Amino acid sequence: MIKNKEKYAILKIKGKQYVAHEGEELLVDLFSGKNVDIEVYLLVNKGKVKLGKPKLKDVKIKYKKLEDIKGDKLYIQQYKAKSRSRRKIGFKKKLSKILIEKIV
């Protein structure tokens, strides 16, 4: 859901797309290092839309990595009929919390 219609962008970080507003915290897949490729596909600024083909090259995102966390626990169950085979596995996905400081 788009909260503020003043200024937001559609970003691609590590293969997934996110809607980002300035000052908003995002949970993205775990990344290490400071150089993460963030592609901007769409920018809306006060009702004016800039659409990339496929990405905008002149728009930069300033962000700050806050922390690395583990997400909610997910359970995976396997069942094979007529062989009495059941298997249950759980894991927590590793995520990075980032703060979108500025959309330039």
ChimeraX commands (.cxc) that place a marker at each C-alpha (Angstrom):
marker #1 position 0.00,0.00,0.00 radius 0.5
marker #1 position 1.37,3.40,-0.93 radius 0.5
marker #1 position 1.27,5.68,2.12 radius 0.5
marker #1 position 2.61,9.04,1.04 radius 0.5
marker #1 position 2.00,10.17,-2.52 radius 0.5
marker #1 position 4.57,12.97,-2.34 radius 0.5
marker #1 position 7.78,11.09,-3.13 radius 0.5
marker #1 position 8.42,7.38,-3.48 radius 0.5
marker #1 position 10.32,4.97,-5.68 radius 0.5
marker #1 position 10.13,1.37,-6.87 radius 0.5
marker #1 position 13.49,-0.30,-6.12 radius 0.5
marker #1 position 15.06,-3.62,-7.01 radius 0.5
marker #1 position 17.40,-4.99,-4.35 radius 0.5
marker #1 position 18.89,-8.46,-4.80 radius 0.5
marker #1 position 16.20,-9.60,-7.22 radius 0.5
marker #1 position 13.13,-8.36,-5.32 radius 0.5
marker #1 position 11.15,-5.17,-5.80 radius 0.5
marker #1 position 10.14,-2.79,-3.01 radius 0.5
marker #1 position 8.19,0.47,-2.68 radius 0.5
marker #1 position 10.41,2.89,-0.75 radius 0.5
marker #1 position 9.64,6.25,0.87 radius 0.5
marker #1 position 12.19,8.63,2.35 radius 0.5
marker #1 position 12.74,7.93,6.04 radius 0.5
marker #1 position 11.25,4.43,5.84 radius 0.5
marker #1 position 12.84,1.23,7.11 radius 0.5
marker #1 position 12.84,-1.81,4.81 radius 0.5
marker #1 position 13.52,-5.46,5.50 radius 0.5
marker #1 position 15.49,-6.92,2.59 radius 0.5
marker #1 position 17.42,-10.14,2.02 radius 0.5
marker #1 position 20.71,-10.32,3.87 radius 0.5
marker #1 position 23.59,-8.51,2.19 radius 0.5
marker #1 position 27.13,-8.02,3.30 radius 0.5
marker #1 position 29.43,-5.16,2.42 radius 0.5
marker #1 position 28.58,-1.60,1.56 radius 0.5
marker #1 position 28.23,-1.85,-2.22 radius 0.5
marker #1 position 24.78,-3.22,-2.97 radius 0.5
marker #1 position 23.33,-2.71,-6.42 radius 0.5
marker #1 position 20.03,-0.84,-5.97 radius 0.5
marker #1 position 18.18,-0.24,-9.21 radius 0.5
marker #1 position 15.41,2.37,-9.43 radius 0.5
marker #1 position 12.61,1.54,-11.86 radius 0.5
marker #1 position 10.09,4.27,-11.06 radius 0.5
marker #1 position 10.17,7.60,-9.26 radius 0.5
marker #1 position 7.12,9.65,-8.28 radius 0.5
marker #1 position 7.79,13.16,-7.02 radius 0.5
marker #1 position 4.78,15.38,-6.25 radius 0.5
marker #1 position 2.62,13.64,-8.85 radius 0.5
marker #1 position 5.28,13.65,-11.59 radius 0.5
marker #1 position 6.22,10.16,-12.72 radius 0.5
marker #1 position 9.63,9.19,-14.11 radius 0.5
marker #1 position 9.68,5.70,-15.59 radius 0.5
marker #1 position 12.89,3.92,-16.50 radius 0.5
marker #1 position 13.49,1.75,-19.54 radius 0.5
marker #1 position 14.21,-0.57,-17.72 radius 0.5
marker #1 position 15.88,1.47,-14.95 radius 0.5
marker #1 position 16.56,5.12,-14.13 radius 0.5
marker #1 position 20.26,5.92,-14.29 radius 0.5
marker #1 position 20.17,9.47,-12.87 radius 0.5
marker #1 position 18.32,8.61,-9.62 radius 0.5
marker #1 position 20.39,7.54,-6.61 radius 0.5
marker #1 position 19.26,6.08,-3.29 radius 0.5
marker #1 position 21.09,6.98,-0.09 radius 0.5
marker #1 position 20.59,4.32,2.54 radius 0.5
marker #1 position 22.07,3.18,5.82 radius 0.5
marker #1 position 22.26,-0.44,6.96 radius 0.5
marker #1 position 20.88,-0.62,10.48 radius 0.5
marker #1 position 21.21,-4.26,11.53 radius 0.5
marker #1 position 21.05,-7.89,10.50 radius 0.5
marker #1 position 18.13,-9.84,11.94 radius 0.5
marker #1 position 16.41,-13.19,11.61 radius 0.5
marker #1 position 12.87,-13.24,10.29 radius 0.5
marker #1 position 9.89,-15.24,11.50 radius 0.5
marker #1 position 10.23,-19.00,11.69 radius 0.5
marker #1 position 8.88,-20.84,8.65 radius 0.5
marker #1 position 7.93,-24.51,8.71 radius 0.5
marker #1 position 8.15,-26.84,5.74 radius 0.5
marker #1 position 6.39,-30.20,5.85 radius 0.5
marker #1 position 6.74,-33.11,3.48 radius 0.5
marker #1 position 4.38,-36.05,3.34 radius 0.5
marker #1 position 4.44,-39.16,1.19 radius 0.5
marker #1 position 1.23,-41.13,1.00 radius 0.5
marker #1 position 1.13,-44.87,1.78 radius 0.5
marker #1 position 4.75,-44.97,3.01 radius 0.5
marker #1 position 4.28,-43.44,6.47 radius 0.5
marker #1 position 6.87,-40.81,5.70 radius 0.5
marker #1 position 6.60,-37.37,7.27 radius 0.5
marker #1 position 9.22,-34.71,7.64 radius 0.5
marker #1 position 9.06,-31.27,9.28 radius 0.5
marker #1 position 11.80,-28.66,8.93 radius 0.5
marker #1 position 11.89,-25.11,10.28 radius 0.5
marker #1 position 14.20,-22.21,9.51 radius 0.5
marker #1 position 14.51,-18.47,10.02 radius 0.5
marker #1 position 15.37,-16.30,7.04 radius 0.5
marker #1 position 18.26,-13.85,7.52 radius 0.5
marker #1 position 17.32,-10.26,6.73 radius 0.5
marker #1 position 18.95,-6.83,6.73 radius 0.5
marker #1 position 17.13,-3.76,8.00 radius 0.5
marker #1 position 17.97,-0.63,6.00 radius 0.5
marker #1 position 16.86,2.98,6.34 radius 0.5
marker #1 position 16.11,4.91,3.15 radius 0.5
marker #1 position 17.63,8.30,3.95 radius 0.5
marker #1 position 17.24,10.18,0.67 radius 0.5
marker #1 position 15.98,9.65,-2.86 radius 0.5
marker #1 position 18.07,11.89,-5.08 radius 0.5
marker link #1:1,2 radius 0.2
marker link #1:2,3 radius 0.2
marker link #1:3,4 radius 0.2
marker link #1:4,5 radius 0.2
marker link #1:5,6 radius 0.2
marker link #1:6,7 radius 0.2
marker link #1:7,8 radius 0.2
marker link #1:8,9 radius 0.2
marker link #1:9,10 radius 0.2
marker link #1:10,11 radius 0.2
marker link #1:11,12 radius 0.2
marker link #1:12,13 radius 0.2
marker link #1:13,14 radius 0.2
marker link #1:14,15 radius 0.2
marker link #1:15,16 radius 0.2
marker link #1:16,17 radius 0.2
marker link #1:17,18 radius 0.2
marker link #1:18,19 radius 0.2
marker link #1:19,20 radius 0.2
marker link #1:20,21 radius 0.2
marker link #1:21,22 radius 0.2
marker link #1:22,23 radius 0.2
marker link #1:23,24 radius 0.2
marker link #1:24,25 radius 0.2
marker link #1:25,26 radius 0.2
marker link #1:26,27 radius 0.2
marker link #1:27,28 radius 0.2
marker link #1:28,29 radius 0.2
marker link #1:29,30 radius 0.2
marker link #1:30,31 radius 0.2
marker link #1:31,32 radius 0.2
marker link #1:32,33 radius 0.2
marker link #1:33,34 radius 0.2
marker link #1:34,35 radius 0.2
marker link #1:35,36 radius 0.2
marker link #1:36,37 radius 0.2
marker link #1:37,38 radius 0.2
marker link #1:38,39 radius 0.2
marker link #1:39,40 radius 0.2
marker link #1:40,41 radius 0.2
marker link #1:41,42 radius 0.2
marker link #1:42,43 radius 0.2
marker link #1:43,44 radius 0.2
marker link #1:44,45 radius 0.2
marker link #1:45,46 radius 0.2
marker link #1:46,47 radius 0.2
marker link #1:47,48 radius 0.2
marker link #1:48,49 radius 0.2
marker link #1:49,50 radius 0.2
marker link #1:50,51 radius 0.2
marker link #1:51,52 radius 0.2
marker link #1:52,53 radius 0.2
marker link #1:53,54 radius 0.2
marker link #1:54,55 radius 0.2
marker link #1:55,56 radius 0.2
marker link #1:56,57 radius 0.2
marker link #1:57,58 radius 0.2
marker link #1:58,59 radius 0.2
marker link #1:59,60 radius 0.2
marker link #1:60,61 radius 0.2
marker link #1:61,62 radius 0.2
marker link #1:62,63 radius 0.2
marker link #1:63,64 radius 0.2
marker link #1:64,65 radius 0.2
marker link #1:65,66 radius 0.2
marker link #1:66,67 radius 0.2
marker link #1:67,68 radius 0.2
marker link #1:68,69 radius 0.2
marker link #1:69,70 radius 0.2
marker link #1:70,71 radius 0.2
marker link #1:71,72 radius 0.2
marker link #1:72,73 radius 0.2
marker link #1:73,74 radius 0.2
marker link #1:74,75 radius 0.2
marker link #1:75,76 radius 0.2
marker link #1:76,77 radius 0.2
marker link #1:77,78 radius 0.2
marker link #1:78,79 radius 0.2
marker link #1:79,80 radius 0.2
marker link #1:80,81 radius 0.2
marker link #1:81,82 radius 0.2
marker link #1:82,83 radius 0.2
marker link #1:83,84 radius 0.2
marker link #1:84,85 radius 0.2
marker link #1:85,86 radius 0.2
marker link #1:86,87 radius 0.2
marker link #1:87,88 radius 0.2
marker link #1:88,89 radius 0.2
marker link #1:89,90 radius 0.2
marker link #1:90,91 radius 0.2
marker link #1:91,92 radius 0.2
marker link #1:92,93 radius 0.2
marker link #1:93,94 radius 0.2
marker link #1:94,95 radius 0.2
marker link #1:95,96 radius 0.2
marker link #1:96,97 radius 0.2
marker link #1:97,98 radius 0.2
marker link #1:98,99 radius 0.2
marker link #1:99,100 radius 0.2
marker link #1:100,101 radius 0.2
marker link #1:101,102 radius 0.2
marker link #1:102,103 radius 0.2
marker link #1:103,104 radius 0.2
view
